[in-house]
């Protein structure tokens, strides 16, 4: 099968199947898209490389899902509604069953978020998947990393940390029960982008980032861009049942520095705490207040009861030994 037959067979969908938003879509030298009147474009790109971002044994259905999910997560962090995406697929060989399953996982998630494949490229080489995603957001309403202010609450969605457990199990560094391994593996291979949460946080959150390289590392991006500091209370971190079965050290390693979670870490004014919680309840999604933004630069970790503060309440400082994932350094 040649390149153009491959594209036609697996990535050109029949008329009436999937969203049709592009003015000119897949099949021309350029796609042409137009956001809704009065909207701005939000654009993000991610590349997944075999052996670096996913294992060779991953189910191709899940790989197709994850390849798009990590990009939709960036749109979620900006409060942008998905429009479309391009796919650059590098393949060592043409394997029809693999491609059919990959495309199925890709389009299942694309249809769920009304996001259209509008173009891309295929070439031969080591397996790598590059996706550029496009979204729209009203002017002035994008969630950015630069908006956090002293006094804001600090929140995280979901229960980060399970994906790291799966990775460590694959590496042979820890053992999990069959049930817990399947839960952790699904978290690693099939993350759920928090698009609905991002849309709901427009006008409510002051800053946001998606948790791809570790909670503390991605929070650090917010702190640097906003020129603020933060206190994080370890006892307020959300812990899933799978992580509760691990030691405290393993729990903290996974939640704080595990990465590959694709949850949202965000800030919001303290007087809007009830609204944030109501949004999470409406979405059926756990949102946890884990600390506060402070004027003093830097990140401070504490043990204690979050709701027992202010400053005169008992608390214990904890040394920060965690680092975030870096593609050009050894990961945490």
C-alpha positions as CSV (number, residue, x, y, z in Angstrom):
1,X,0.0,0.0,0.0
2,X,1.4,3.4,-1.0
3,X,1.3,6.7,1.0
4,X,-1.8,8.1,-0.7
5,X,-3.7,4.8,-0.6
6,X,-2.9,4.7,3.1
7,X,-4.3,8.2,3.7
8,X,-7.4,7.5,1.7
9,X,-8.1,4.1,3.4
10,X,-7.5,5.1,7.0
11,X,-7.7,8.8,7.4
12,X,-10.2,10.2,4.8
13,X,-13.7,9.6,6.2
14,X,-16.8,9.2,4.1
15,X,-19.1,12.1,3.6
16,X,-21.4,12.5,6.6
17,X,-19.1,10.7,9.1
18,X,-17.6,12.9,11.8
19,X,-17.6,16.7,12.1
20,X,-17.3,18.8,9.0
21,X,-16.1,22.3,10.1
22,X,-13.2,23.0,7.8
23,X,-13.8,25.2,4.7
24,X,-11.3,23.0,2.9
25,X,-10.3,19.8,4.7
26,X,-8.2,16.7,4.2
27,X,-6.9,16.1,0.6
28,X,-5.6,19.5,-0.6
29,X,-2.1,21.0,-0.2
30,X,-3.5,23.2,2.7
31,X,-6.6,22.9,4.9
32,X,-8.6,26.0,5.4
33,X,-10.4,26.6,8.7
34,X,-12.3,29.5,10.1
35,X,-13.2,29.9,13.7
36,X,-16.7,31.1,14.6
37,X,-17.3,34.8,14.2
38,X,-15.7,36.8,17.1
39,X,-13.5,33.9,18.2
40,X,-9.7,33.5,18.3
41,X,-7.7,30.5,17.3
42,X,-5.8,28.5,19.9
43,X,-3.1,26.2,18.4
44,X,-0.9,23.5,20.1
45,X,1.5,20.8,18.9
46,X,2.7,17.6,20.5
47,X,4.8,14.7,19.2
48,X,4.8,11.1,20.6
49,X,7.8,9.0,19.9
50,X,7.9,5.2,20.4
51,X,10.2,4.3,23.3
52,X,10.1,7.8,24.7
53,X,6.4,8.5,25.1
54,X,4.8,5.0,24.6
55,X,5.8,1.4,24.6
56,X,5.9,-0.8,21.5
57,X,3.3,-3.1,23.1
58,X,0.6,-0.4,23.5
59,X,-2.8,-1.2,22.1
60,X,-3.0,0.9,18.8
61,X,-6.6,1.9,19.7
62,X,-5.3,3.4,22.9
63,X,-2.4,5.0,21.1
64,X,-4.7,6.7,18.7
65,X,-6.7,8.0,21.6
66,X,-3.7,9.2,23.5
67,X,-2.1,10.9,20.6
68,X,-5.0,13.2,20.3
69,X,-5.8,13.4,24.0
70,X,-2.5,15.0,24.9
71,X,-3.2,17.8,22.4
72,X,-6.8,18.3,23.5
73,X,-5.5,18.6,27.0
74,X,-3.5,21.7,25.9
75,X,-6.7,23.2,24.5
76,X,-8.5,22.4,27.8
77,X,-5.8,24.2,29.8
78,X,-6.5,27.3,27.7
79,X,-10.3,27.0,27.9
80,X,-10.5,26.5,24.1
81,X,-13.2,24.5,22.3
82,X,-11.7,22.0,19.8
83,X,-12.1,22.6,16.1
84,X,-9.8,20.4,14.2
85,X,-6.3,18.8,14.0
86,X,-3.6,17.7,11.6
87,X,-1.7,14.4,11.8
88,X,1.9,13.8,10.9
89,X,2.5,10.0,11.1
90,X,5.9,8.4,10.7
91,X,5.7,4.6,10.2
92,X,8.5,2.0,10.0
93,X,6.2,-0.1,7.8
94,X,2.5,-0.3,6.7
95,X,0.6,-2.7,8.9
96,X,-3.1,-2.7,7.9
97,X,-4.6,-4.0,11.2
98,X,-2.4,-1.6,13.3
99,X,-3.5,1.4,11.2
100,X,-7.2,0.4,11.3
101,X,-7.1,0.2,15.1
102,X,-5.0,3.4,15.5
103,X,-7.4,5.3,13.3
104,X,-10.4,3.9,15.3
105,X,-9.0,5.1,18.6
106,X,-8.1,8.5,17.1
107,X,-11.5,9.1,15.5
108,X,-13.5,7.9,18.5
109,X,-12.0,10.6,20.7
110,X,-12.1,13.2,17.8
111,X,-15.9,12.6,17.4
112,X,-16.4,12.8,21.2
113,X,-15.0,16.3,21.1
114,X,-16.4,17.4,17.7
115,X,-12.8,17.7,16.4
116,X,-12.1,17.1,12.7
117,X,-9.0,15.7,11.0
118,X,-8.2,18.4,8.4
119,X,-4.8,17.3,7.0
120,X,-1.3,16.1,7.7
121,X,1.5,13.9,6.3
122,X,2.8,10.4,6.3
123,X,6.3,9.2,5.9
124,X,8.6,6.2,6.5
125,X,10.9,6.0,9.6
126,X,10.8,5.2,13.3
127,X,7.3,5.3,14.7
128,X,6.3,8.9,15.7
129,X,3.0,10.7,15.8
130,X,2.8,14.5,15.6
131,X,-0.5,16.3,16.0
132,X,-1.3,19.9,15.8
133,X,-4.7,20.8,17.2
134,X,-6.8,23.9,16.6
135,X,-9.4,25.4,19.0
136,X,-11.4,28.6,19.4
137,X,-11.8,30.9,22.4
138,X,-13.5,34.3,22.9
139,X,-11.1,37.2,22.9
140,X,-9.7,37.9,26.4
141,X,-11.1,34.6,27.8
142,X,-8.2,32.2,27.2
143,X,-6.8,30.6,30.4
144,X,-3.1,31.5,30.5
145,X,-0.3,30.6,32.8
146,X,0.3,34.2,33.6
147,X,-2.9,35.2,35.5
148,X,-2.4,33.8,39.0
149,X,-2.5,36.3,41.8
150,X,-1.6,36.2,45.5
151,X,-4.5,34.9,47.6
152,X,-5.8,32.7,44.8
153,X,-6.7,29.1,45.7
154,X,-4.7,26.4,44.0
155,X,-6.6,23.4,42.5
156,X,-6.0,20.2,40.6
157,X,-8.5,18.0,38.8
158,X,-8.8,14.2,39.1
159,X,-6.3,12.0,40.9
160,X,-2.8,12.4,39.4
161,X,-0.2,9.7,39.9
162,X,-1.6,6.5,38.5
163,X,0.1,6.7,35.2
164,X,3.5,6.8,36.9
165,X,2.7,3.6,38.8
166,X,2.0,1.8,35.5
167,X,5.3,3.0,34.0
168,X,7.2,1.8,37.1
169,X,5.4,-1.5,36.9
170,X,6.4,-1.9,33.2
171,X,10.0,-1.0,34.2
172,X,9.9,-3.8,36.8
173,X,10.6,-1.4,39.7
174,X,7.4,-2.2,41.5
175,X,4.6,-4.8,41.5
176,X,0.9,-4.2,41.3
177,X,-2.1,-6.5,41.7
178,X,-3.7,-7.3,38.3
179,X,-6.7,-5.1,39.1
180,X,-4.5,-2.1,40.1
181,X,-2.2,-2.6,37.2
182,X,-5.1,-2.4,34.7
183,X,-6.4,0.8,36.4
184,X,-2.9,2.4,36.3
185,X,-2.3,1.2,32.8
186,X,-5.5,2.7,31.5
187,X,-4.6,6.0,33.1
188,X,-1.2,5.9,31.3
189,X,-2.4,4.8,27.9
190,X,-5.9,6.3,27.7
191,X,-6.0,9.7,29.5
192,X,-9.2,11.8,29.4
193,X,-8.6,15.4,28.3
194,X,-10.5,17.8,30.6
195,X,-12.0,19.9,27.8
196,X,-15.3,20.4,29.6
197,X,-13.6,21.6,32.8
198,X,-11.4,24.0,30.8
199,X,-14.5,25.5,29.1
200,X,-16.3,25.8,32.5
201,X,-13.3,27.6,34.0
202,X,-13.4,30.4,31.6
203,X,-14.1,33.6,33.6
204,X,-13.6,31.6,36.8
205,X,-10.0,30.5,36.9
206,X,-7.2,33.0,36.8
207,X,-4.5,30.7,35.4
208,X,-4.2,27.0,34.3
209,X,-1.8,24.4,32.9
210,X,-2.2,20.8,32.0
211,X,-0.3,18.2,34.1
212,X,1.8,16.4,31.5
213,X,5.3,16.6,33.1
214,X,4.4,16.4,36.8
215,X,2.1,18.4,39.1
216,X,4.9,20.5,40.7
217,X,6.7,21.0,37.4
218,X,3.7,22.2,35.6
219,X,2.6,24.4,38.6
220,X,6.1,25.8,38.3
221,X,5.3,27.1,34.8
222,X,2.3,29.0,36.3
223,X,4.4,30.5,39.1
224,X,7.2,31.7,36.8
225,X,4.8,33.2,34.2
226,X,2.7,34.8,36.9
227,X,5.7,35.9,39.0
228,X,4.3,34.5,42.2
229,X,4.9,31.7,44.6
230,X,2.8,29.0,46.2
231,X,2.3,26.8,49.2
232,X,1.1,23.2,48.5
233,X,-0.3,21.1,51.4
234,X,0.7,17.5,50.9
235,X,-2.2,16.3,53.1
236,X,-4.7,18.0,50.8
237,X,-3.5,16.1,47.7
238,X,-6.1,13.8,46.0
239,X,-5.3,10.2,46.3
240,X,-6.9,7.4,44.2
241,X,-7.7,4.0,45.7
242,X,-4.8,2.5,43.7
243,X,-2.3,5.0,45.2
244,X,-3.7,4.5,48.7
245,X,-2.4,1.0,48.5
246,X,1.2,2.2,48.0
247,X,3.6,3.7,50.5
248,X,3.4,7.4,51.2
249,X,6.7,8.0,49.3
250,X,5.3,6.3,46.2
251,X,2.1,8.3,46.5
252,X,3.9,11.6,46.6
253,X,6.3,10.6,43.8
254,X,3.4,9.7,41.6
255,X,1.1,12.7,42.4
256,X,3.8,15.4,42.5
257,X,6.2,14.3,39.8
258,X,4.8,11.4,37.9
259,X,3.6,13.2,34.8
260,X,1.5,11.8,31.9
261,X,-1.7,12.6,33.9
262,X,-3.3,15.3,31.7
263,X,-5.3,16.7,34.5
264,X,-5.5,20.5,35.0
265,X,-3.8,22.5,37.7
266,X,-5.4,25.9,38.0
267,X,-5.9,28.9,40.3
268,X,-9.1,30.8,41.2
269,X,-10.0,33.5,43.6
270,X,-10.8,32.3,47.1
271,X,-14.2,33.9,47.0
272,X,-15.2,31.7,44.1
273,X,-14.4,28.4,45.8
274,X,-18.0,27.3,45.9
275,X,-18.3,27.9,42.1
276,X,-15.3,25.8,41.4
277,X,-16.6,22.9,43.5
278,X,-20.0,23.2,41.9
279,X,-18.4,23.0,38.4
280,X,-16.6,19.8,39.4
281,X,-19.8,18.3,40.8
282,X,-21.7,19.2,37.7
283,X,-19.1,17.4,35.5
284,X,-18.8,14.4,37.9
285,X,-15.1,15.2,38.2
286,X,-13.1,15.5,41.4
287,X,-11.5,18.9,41.9
288,X,-9.3,19.4,44.9
289,X,-8.0,22.5,46.6
290,X,-4.4,21.8,47.4
291,X,-2.9,25.1,48.5
292,X,-2.7,28.8,47.8
293,X,-0.8,31.4,45.6
294,X,1.5,33.7,47.5
295,X,3.4,36.9,46.7
296,X,6.7,35.5,47.8
297,X,8.4,33.7,44.9
298,X,9.1,30.0,45.1
299,X,7.3,26.8,45.9
300,X,6.8,25.7,49.5
301,X,5.5,22.2,50.6
302,X,3.8,21.7,53.9
303,X,2.2,19.0,56.1
304,X,-0.9,20.0,58.0
305,X,-4.6,20.7,57.6
306,X,-5.3,23.0,54.7
307,X,-8.5,24.5,56.2
308,X,-6.9,25.0,59.6
309,X,-4.7,27.8,58.3
310,X,-4.1,30.9,58.4
311,X,-0.5,31.4,59.4
312,X,-0.8,30.7,63.1
313,X,-2.1,27.2,62.5
314,X,0.4,24.3,63.0
315,X,2.2,23.2,59.9
316,X,5.4,21.4,59.1
317,X,7.7,22.3,56.2
318,X,8.7,19.6,53.8
319,X,11.8,19.6,51.6
320,X,11.1,19.6,47.9
321,X,12.9,16.6,46.4
322,X,10.8,16.3,43.3
323,X,11.6,17.4,39.7
324,X,9.5,17.3,36.6
325,X,10.0,15.4,33.4
326,X,12.5,16.9,30.9
327,X,12.9,15.3,27.4
328,X,16.7,16.1,27.5
329,X,17.3,15.0,31.0
330,X,16.7,11.9,33.1
331,X,13.1,11.9,34.3
332,X,12.0,12.0,37.9
